Amino acid sequence: MRTRTSTWFECKIRYDKMMEDGMQKKITELYVVDALSFTEAESSIIDEMSAYISGEFEVRDIKKAPYGEIFFSEDASADRFFKAKLQFITIDEKTEKEKRSNVNYLVHANTFNQAVANIDKVMGTTAIDYVIASVAETQIMDVFEHNSAAKLKKEEPNDVPEYEQQPAAEGEAAAE
């Protein structure tokens, strides 16, 4: 299990999808992107979806996600995302009463039971007392994490000038 804390945005994309019967149908899908602002979220989802969708698509909605952390499963069969509401239990020192605070997470899993197991796996490594208040499957299709290293590589010009990359033509000396 891997966890990632960030600012997440839920983005709805509308496009024409080719159905199994060969018909085109307008559908809306929900994706999550890691971004610092609404503008960056829109740019990221357009960049990511351009590789998967041929033709035009429209960003219909962007909203800040109600969770700050995602638990990613390493299991290849995990293809769903579940919203989990956990209650952290603390004792108020003044009143000596139990206090519960709610925190939402997004959990990557294949089944409901696997989502609960993934929560226990991650939270079991902490010393915090918690109760799983709810777990519900979402309509989220995928999560796109911010990958600054890949974007930097894509934007950096090649260090070797183009004329040095080409092999020298017959009879010409290589440029030094």
N, C-alpha and C positions, 0 to 999 in steps of 0.2 A: 504494500500500500504506500502510496505517495500522497502527500497533502500539499495544497498550494493556497496561500492566503494572498488575496489581491482585491482590486476593485473590479467587479464583474458587471457586465451589461448584458441584458437579454435583448436579442435582436430578432425581429420577425421579418422574414424574406418571402416575397410573393413572386412566383414565376410559373411558366407553363411546363408541366412535367409530362413526359411520354408515359402513359399507363401501359399495363401488360397487354391490353387489347388493342394497342396501337393508337388510341385516342389521346389527344392533348387535353390536359385538364389544368386549370389554374389552381395552385395549391399555396398554402402559407405554412412555412416551417419556422420553428423556433431554434435559435442557436445562442450560445453564450460566448462572449469574447472578453478577454482581459484588456482593459484600457484605462487611461487616466481621465478621459473626458468623453462626452457624447460624440464629439467630432472625431476623436481617435477611434471610438467604437465603430462609427459608421465607415470610416476609411478601412479599418481592419476587416470588417465583415464583407465589404465589397472586394477587397483583395483576396480573401480566403474563398469566397463563393465564386469568383470569376473562374477559378480553376475547375469547379465542379459543374457549373451551369453553362450550357451553350445557349446563346440567345439573351434576351433582355430579362432583367429581374429588378425588383423594386424593394427598397428597404421600407417596410410599412410602419415599424415601430421600434423604438429603442428606449429601454428603461433600465434604471439601475437595479441590479439583482438584489433580492432580499437576503442574500447570504454573502459572506466574505471569504469563506474557505470551501474548497472542493476536495473531497477524498477520491483520488484516482485509483482504480483497480488495475493491477498488472495482468489480470486474467483476460485472455484474448476473447473469451465469449461474452465479456461484459459489454453490453451495447445499449444499456438504458441508464437514465439518470433519475435518482430519487431525491426528493426534498425531505430532509429530516429535521425535525424540531426537537432539540435536546433541552432539558431543563437541568441547569447546574444548581446543586444544593449547597448552600452555605449557611452558617449559623451566625446570626446577628449577635455580637458580643454584648451589646447593651441590654437587649430584650431577651436574649437567649432563645430566640425563636428561629425556626427553620425558614430560610428565604430561598425562593426558586427564581432563577433568571433564565429566560428563554433565549436560545441561540439557534439560528437556522444554518444548515449545511446542505451542500449538494453532494450526493454520494453516487459514484459510478459502480454499477453492478449489473448482473444478468437477471436476477430475481429479487423479490422482496426479501426473502430469507438471507440471500447473499448480501443485500444492502445492510441488514441488521448486523450480520456477522462482520462486515467491513467497518461499521461504526464501532462495534465492540473491539475490533482489532486496533483501531487508531486510538480510541479513548482509553483502552486498557493500558496504554503506555503512560497515561497521565495519572496524577494523584487526585484528580477532581472527581467528586461524587456527582453522578449524573443519572437522569432517567430519560429514556427515549419516549417523548410525548406523542410523536406521530412520525410516520414514514409514508410518503405517497409518491407514486410514479408521476413523472412530469412528461410533457410533450417535447422536451429538449432533444434535438437530433444529435448535436455534437457540441463540444467545447473547444474553442481555439485559444490557446495560450499565447501570450506575448512572447515572441522569440527574438530578442534584440540581436543575438549573434547572427541568426540567419538573415535578418534584414540588413545588418551592417555589411555582411558578405555580398548581398545582392546589390547594395548601393555603392560599394567600394569599387573604384576602377582597378583593373588588373595592374599589378605592379610591373609587369614586363611589357614594354612598348610593343605594339602590334607588329612592327617591322622585324622585331627580334624573334617573334614566335614563328614566323614563316621560315621554312627551310630555304636555304640559298638555292637559287636557280642554277642549273648546270652551267659551269664556266664562270660563275660569279663567286667572289670571295665572300664569306660570311661577315657581316658587319660586327665590328668589335668595339 
